[in-house]
Amino acid sequence: MEILKKIKSPDDLQNLNNFEDLASEIRDKIIEVVSCNGGHLASNLGVVELTIAILKVFGGIENNIIWDVGHQCYAYKMLTGRFSNIDSLRKNCGLSGFSCRGESQYDHFTTGHSSNSISVALGIARSKKILRQYGKAIAIIGDGAMTGGLAFEGLNNAGKSDENLLVILNDNDMSISKNVGAIAKYFNHIRTQPIYLNTKRAAKEILYRNSTLGKKLKYFLSKLKILIKSAVIHESTIFENLGFAYYGPINGHNVSELINVFSVIKDMPKPILVHVITKKGSGYEFAEKNPDIFHAVTKFNIKTGEITASEKNFSKVFGETIVEIAKQNSKIFAITAAMPDGVGLSKFSKIFPDRFVDVGIAEAHATTFAAGLAIGGILPVFSVYSSFLQRAFDQIIHDVAMQRIKVIFSVDRSGLVGSDGESHQGIFDVPFLCTIPGIEIYSPSYFFELEHVLKESINSQNSTVIRYPKGAEFFKPNWLNQNFCDFDIYIQNKDNLIITYGRIFSFSAQILDKFPNKISIMKLNKISPLSQEAIENAIKFKNIFFFEESIKSGGIGEKFGFELLKLGFSGHFVLTALDDFIKNCEVEEQLEFFSLDFKGMINKIGL
């Protein structure tokens, strides 16, 4: 790491020419860190040269660089003064696995969700114009993120502007434009040469000096250019049609070529799109061969590529169960938004290819598409991460609930998820979903409960949300009720009652085992609408301690407490829940910090 150690900021790249060795050092360090800490590997390996070139040309702090999603920013962190801390990536009090405004002056936007970079960069570019500030706003967006509708909203608005905006399309999978052969490559080569661009600018200045003749000649030449291009290339790119100057495709692993193109367009004050081709996992054989598997990984063996075996988890149980149900019910249709492996639908997609769709990063579309299926007589199951379901809030209200139709939402990664940082925690689904009329929400604590409620939800008349956590189930007591009712109550003490739901019920179960006769527990299984019977049972206790692995404001705990007050409850009610965005650290550390684990609950109760 001899070169990397010397780079304290992008300024140190200005006199550097040994890009190949620098790229090699960056890749070695990314592989080393991710093998120990987990994280996003393939996507980061794919943008090493692109990152070097961007910072070589646009590394000045006056330029605002926005990484879409931001999970591919590991090289960027190393080259912007954070190499000495890179070993802390995704750890408690360490570097975020995404761009983070509070971490560095070079992180201009905190990221985690996709398709928003163009809109953000356009806003920054406009603000620079208003404030008469120098610098370019740059959005780096992948072809996957381009499947999100917000990306096209940003392109549509940006193309008709004259902002100093650069969009870099990192194409590492599919071809955006048709391959038109050697002629297209030749025109692209000409268009990216400084002599061509400088001549073009000079010609424009001359033409504008003679306003009458110049405007007519400029109009004629622009039409001639279109005619020639149409005759030879047959079509323009969608980006040009939207108003962008388009350059590409360009080899995203050739630093010199990238620097040449970026240097040419650096001072062009208009919307530009540079299309680069990269390879996910580049430089690490196992990631190149299996970019999906190595997109986001746990710890792995660098020499063999062997990933630490994962235990049975809720996602796998959901995947197995939905396949079993679909074999008996031909109307089941599964939907995912670019997460077939993550949500456990890979097996379903192979067995029932005609009853499965991956819509890409388009949660809003997925929800409304599910509504259309439901109206047509199909039973759609949309499986999605909790933090990404936020992107479809309006569609859940207007296109599903208001229509009084049936859609099943299997909400994976609900609750705390650990090291992925504040943008990926599933802590908002309960407050925003429990406000919507006509939707039933279930929160199973164990695998058998997930299987049960998924099967039972098929026969429900209402739209159903089944939320469950990332990973494996926690401690399961031998006295647990095997019949999944709306709620269960285990009475050992008539004064003190714990109320909770989801996986943290396990900690209350451990408390009951350790302190028999000192506590009672109410386990909520159906968390919305609340069971009136559950509230009437709870009001009999003097002290109620509600623990919730969700944001406090608008959550089930607040609603339960309000219902108790309506019935005249005058006892002691303590609500322990989350009240802020969650930083990256392990789930166990997060639960401990918010007093939602065994020890925290004991301290809150005073046992």
N, C-alpha and C positions, 0 to 999 in steps of 0.2 A: 504493500500500500504506500509506496514511496511517493508517488505523485499525489494521491488523494490527501495524504497528511499535510501537504503544503498548500492545499486549496482552502482558504478561509472564507472566501466570498467569490462571486462570479468574476470579480476584477482579476483574480489570479489566473483566469482562463485566457486573458487577452494576449499574453505572450507565449502561450502554450501551443505547440504544433503536434505533439505526440498523442494524438487522439486515440489511436488504437490501443496503446498500453493503458491509457486512462480508462477507456471503456472496459478493458479486461479486468482492471482492478475493481471497478464499480461492480461488475457482474459477480466477481468472486465474493465481494463483501455482501451483496444482496443475498446470494445463495447461503452464505455462512449464517447471516442473521436470521433469515426466514427458517432455516433448518432447525434453529434453536427456539425461536419465538413464535413460529407460525406467521401467517400473513399472506399477502398476495404476491406470488412469485412470477408466474408467466407474464403477466401484464407489465411488471416492472422490468423484467429482462428485455422485453420488446421495445422499450423506449429509451434505452441507455444513450445511444448515439443521438437520437432526437433531442434529448434533454441537454446534452453537451452543446449541440449546435444552437439551440434556443438561448441558452445562457451565454454562449460566446458572443452572440449578436445582440440579444435583448436583455442582457443581465443587469443593466442599470436599474436602480430602484425606481426611476421615473416611469418604467414600463410595468404594467400590471399583468401578471401571468396567472391565468385561471385554469386549473386542471379540472376537467369534467370528471365527476365521481371522486377523483383525488387519490384513489387507491394505487396509482402508478407513479407516486411521487417520491419513491425511496432514493433514486439517484439525485433528484432535485434537492432533497434534504441534505444529502452529502455535499453537494456542490454549492450550497448556500449557507455554509458555516456550521452544519450540524453533524459532520462526520464523527467528531469525537464522542457524540452521544448516540450514535446509530445503534449501538448494542442494546440500548434501552427501548428500542422500538416496540410499541404495543404493551409495554410493561407499566406497572403502577408508577405514576409520577414520571414516566418516560415519554419519549416522542410518540405522537399519534401516528397511526397507520394511514392517515389521510392528511390533506392540507389542513392547517389549523392557524387561524389568525393570531391567536394568543401565543403562538410558538416562535414566530419569526416575522420580521418585517417583509420578508419575501413571500410569505403566504398571505395573499390579498383577500382570500375568501375561504371560510371553513366549509369543507366539502364532505361528501359521503353518499349523496343521492345523485342521480344522473340527469343529463339533458339540459341543465340550467346554465352552463358556462357561457353560451353565446349571448343569452339575455343579460347575464351579469356583466360580461365584457362590454356589451353595447351600452349599458348604463354608465359604466366607468368612462368609456370613450366620450359619451355625451357630456358627462360632468367635466372632463378635461377641456372640452371645447368651451363650455360655459365659463369656466374659471380661467381659461386661457393658459392651461398648463401643457407643458411639453410631454410627449411620451405616447406610446402605443398601448392599447388594450388588446390582450392576446388570449384567445380561448383555445385550449387543446382538447378536442373531443374525439372519441372513438366512434367507429362505425356502428358499434352496438348501441351507444348512447344516441345515435342518430335515429334509432327506431322510436325514441320518445317524442311525443307530439310537441313538447315545449321547445325542443331544438328547432323545429320547423317554424314555430311561432317567432323565435328569435331571428332565424334566417330571413323570414318574410319582412320583419320590421327593419332589420339591419340593412338589407339589400337596397332598400329605397332611400337610405340615408347617405350621408357623405362623411360618416364618422371615420376616425383613424383606427380602424378595427381590423385585426388579423385573426382569422379562424384557421387553425391547423387541424385537418382531418386525419387522424391516425387510423388508417385502414389496415387492420391486421387479420381480417377474416374474409369478408366478401368484397366483391368488386362493385363500387358505386356506379361507375360508368362502363359502357361497353368498350371492350378492347378493340381499338380501330387500327392497330398495326403500326408499321414503320413511319407512315406519313404523319400520323398523330404525334408520334414520339419526336419526329423532326421539328414539327411546328412548336411543340413544347420546348425543345432545346433552343430554338430561335427566340421564343418569348421570354425565356429566363436569362438571356444573355444581357449583360449591362449595356453593350453597344446598341442593342435593339431598343431597350427601354429608354436610354438616354436620348437616342435619336427621336423616339416617339414623343418624348416630352418637349424636345427642342422644336419639333415640327408643330406641335400644338401651340407653342408660344408664337411662332411665326404666323400661323394661321389666324390666331386671335388678334394679332396686330392689325390685320386687314379684316375688319369685322364683316363686311359684306361678302367679299370673295372667300374669306377664310371660312365662314360658317357654311357656305354652300359647298366648298371643297371638302371640309371636314365631314359634312353629311354624306357626300358622295363616297368618300373613302370608307366611312363606317359601313355603308351599305355594301360596298364592294368587298370588304372584309367578310361580311356575313355571307355574301353569295359564294365567295371562294371556299369558305369554311364549310358551307352547306354542300357544295359540289364535291369536295374532297373527303370531308369527315362525316358528312351526312347529318350530324346532329350536334347541338351544343349541350353542355352539361346543365343540369338543373340549377346549379349554383350561379352560372352566368345568366340564366333566365331570371333568376331572383335578384340580379343586380351586382353580383360579386365579380371581381377579376379573379379568374381561376388559373392556378398553376399546378400542374401535376399530370399523371402520378410521378412521384419522385421516390427514389430509393431511400427509405428511412433509416438505413444502416450505413449510409455513406456520409460521414460527417462533413467532408469537404464540399460535396454537392449540396448538402443542406445549408451550409454556411453561405455558399455562393448565392443560392436562391434567396435566403433571408436577408442577405446584405443588399441585394438588388431592390427588394420591396420595402426595406426598412423605412425609408422616408416617403413612401407613397401614401398620402393622406386620404385613403378611401377604403371601403370594405374589400378585403382580399381573402381568398380561400386557397390555402396550400394543401394539396392532397398528397400525403406520404404513405408509402406501403411499408409495413413492418411485419415482423414475425413474432408472435407470442412465444415466450420461452427461449428466445434467441440466445445461443451460447451455452445452453445446458440441455444436453441430449434428452433427458427424461421429460423435461418441460416442453421441449419442442415436439416430441412425439405425442404427449398427452396434455395439451394446453388447458383443457377443461379441468382435468384432475388437479393440475398444478396452478389453477387460477387462484384459489384461496385454499391454503393447506395448513395442516397442523405440523408438528415437528416431523422431520424426515431424515433419512440417512443420505448424506450427500453422495457417497460413493455408489450406492445401489439404487437410489431413488425410491427406496421403500418408505412409505408413509406410515406413521404410527397408527396401528389398527384402532379404529373407532369402535366403541362399545355400542350395544343396542341403544337406540335413541328414539325419541318421539317421531322424528321425520320418517324413519324406516318403518315404524309401526303404522303410521298413517299410510305410507305407500303400499304396504302389504294388505292393509285392511280395505283400501279403496279398490284394489284389484279384486279381492274376494267379493266385494259387493257388486262390482261391475260385471262379474261373471254371471250373477243372478239377475241383474237389472240392466237391460240393454239401453236404457235411457240415460245412464250415467255418462257424463261428458266432463273430462278433466281439463283444466286450463292452468297455465303457469305463465309468469312474466319473466322470461329469461332465466328461470331457476329450476329446470327439471330435475337436476341432481340434488340441489340443495333442499328442495321440499319433498323429495322421495318419489317423484313421478316417473323416473326413468323406466322402471319395469312396466308401468301402466302404458307408457308411450309405445313400447315395443309390442305389447300384447294387444292393445287396442289403438292402433295408429289412426283409425278413422274417427275415433272418439276422444282425440287429444289434440291440443294446439298449444304451442309456445308462441305467444303474441309479441315477444321481444320486451324491451323495457317500456311497457305501455300499460300500467296498472289501471288507468282510467278507462282505456279502451277495453281491457279485459273484463272489467265490471259491466260495462254497457253491452259488450258482446254476450256476456253471460245472461244479461237481462233479455236480450233478443232470443237466445236459446230457450230460456224459460217460457217466454210468451209463445214460442213455437212448439212447446210440449216436451222439451228436453229438460233433464235435471242436471244443471251445471254445478261443478265443484271447482271453485277458484282457490288454488293453494298459493299462498303469498306470505312473505315475511311481514311481520307486524309493522316494522318501520317503513316499509314500502307501501303498505295499504293506505297510509296517510295520503298518498298521492291520488287516491280515488274517493275522497270523502264526499264530494258533490255527487258523484255517480251513484254511490251507495244510497244517498238520500233520495235523489230525484229519479234515478233510472231503475232502482230495485225496490226500496221500501215504499215509496209513494205509489208504485205500480201494483202493490199487493201481490207480488209474484214470489216464487221460491228459488232462491240461490243459496248454496252452501259455501261459506267462506271458511276454509281451514287456514287458520292464522298461525303460522310457524314463527319461532323465535320471539314469542311473547314474553315480556318481562326482561330481566337483565340478561345480556348476552356476552359480557366480558370484554375482551381486548379490542374489539372493533371500534370502540370509541362512541362518542356521544350521538353520532348520526344514525347508529344502527340499533340502539337500545329499543326494545319493544314496549315502551312504557306509556304510550299515548292511546293505544287502541281501545282500552276500556272506557276512558272518559268520552271519546268522540263517538263510539259506537252505542254506548248505553243511553245516549240522548235521542236516538232515532227510534220512532215508534215502529212496532211490528217486527222487530228483530230479536230473536232469542240468543243469548250468549251463554256458552258453557265453558268451564275452565277445569278440565280433568287434571288430577294430580298424578295419575298412574297410567301405565300403558293399557291395562284392561278397561279403564274408564274411557280412554280415548276411543278404543275399539267399540265399546258399547254405545257411546253417544253418537259416533259417526253412523253406525247402523240404524240407530233410532231416529236420527235426524232425517233420514230418507222418507219417513212416514209423517213427519211434521208438516203442518200446513204453512208455517211461517218460514221466512228466510232465517238461516241459522249461522251463527258464528261459533266455531270451535277453536279456542285459543290454547296453545300449549307451548312449553318452553323449548329452548335449544338444549340438546344433549340428553342425558339419561335421567331416569327417575331417581328420586332420593329415597331415604329410609321409608319402608312400608311396614306398618305394624301388623301383627297377626290378628288383631281384634277389629280390623277395618271392615266396615259394612260392604259386602260384595254386590249389593243391589244399588245401582247408581240412581239415587233419587235427586230431587231438586236440592235437598240439603240433608245432612246427617248431624245429629247431636249426640255427644257422648258425655253424660252427666256423672261427674264424680264429686263436684262441689257446688253448692247452691249460691255461693257468693261471687265467685270469679269465673268469668267466661272468656275464652279466646275465640274470636271469629276470624276466619281466614279462608283462602281458597288457593287453588293451584298448587304448585310444587312445594311452597313454603309451609303448607299444612304438615309436611313431614317433620318440621322442627317442633311444631306444637304437639305432634304425636309423641315425640321423644320426651317432651316436657311432662306429658301425662304419664308416660312410663316411669320417669324418674321421680315425679312428685304426685303419686296417686292420692286422691282425696283432697288435693289442694286446688285443683283446676278442673274446669269442664271445657269442652271444645265444640264449636259449631263449624262444620265444614260446608261451605257453600259450593255446590256443584253447578247449579244454574245461577249465574250471577246477575242476569237481567232478563226479564223483569224480576225484581226481588219477590221472594215468596212471602206472602202475608203471614203464613204460619210460622216461618222462621223468625220474623220480627216479634210475633206474639210470644214465642218461646224465649227469645232473648231478653225481653223486658222484665222477666221474672228475676234476673240477676242484679246484684248490687254494683258490681264492677265489670265493665266490658272492655276488653282490649282487642282492638281490631288491627290486624296486620295485613298489609296489601303491597304486593310487588308491582306497583303501578303508580302513576303520578297521582298525588293526593287530590288536587283540585278537580272536582267533577267526577271523582272515582266512586267505587261502590261503598267504601267506608263512609264518605260524606253522605251519600244517599241513605245508607242504613241508619246512620246517626240521626238524620232528619226524620226518618220514619218513626224512630223510637220517640223522638220529641213530640211528634204528632199524637202518639198514644199516651203521652204523659210521663215518660221516663224521667226520673229525677236522680238516677244513680250517677256513677262515675264512668265516663266514656273516654277512652284514650285511643286515638288513631295514629298509627305509625305507618307511614308510606313515603314515597319519593317526592321531592319538592324541587328538583333542579335537573339540568342536563347531566348525564353521567360520563365521567372521564374513563379512559381505557385502563383496565386492570382485570384480573381474573374475577369470575362470577362470585367465588367465595369471598373475595376481598370486598366486592361491591355489597353483597348481602350483609357482611359484618359492619361495614361503614354505616349503613342505614338501619342497623339494629333489626334486621329481618332474618337473622340466623338464630340458632338455638340459644347462644349466649346473650344475644341482644334482646330476645323475647323475655328471657328470665329476668334480665335487668329492668326492662320496662314494667314487668308485672311485680317485681320486688320479691321474688321467691329466694 
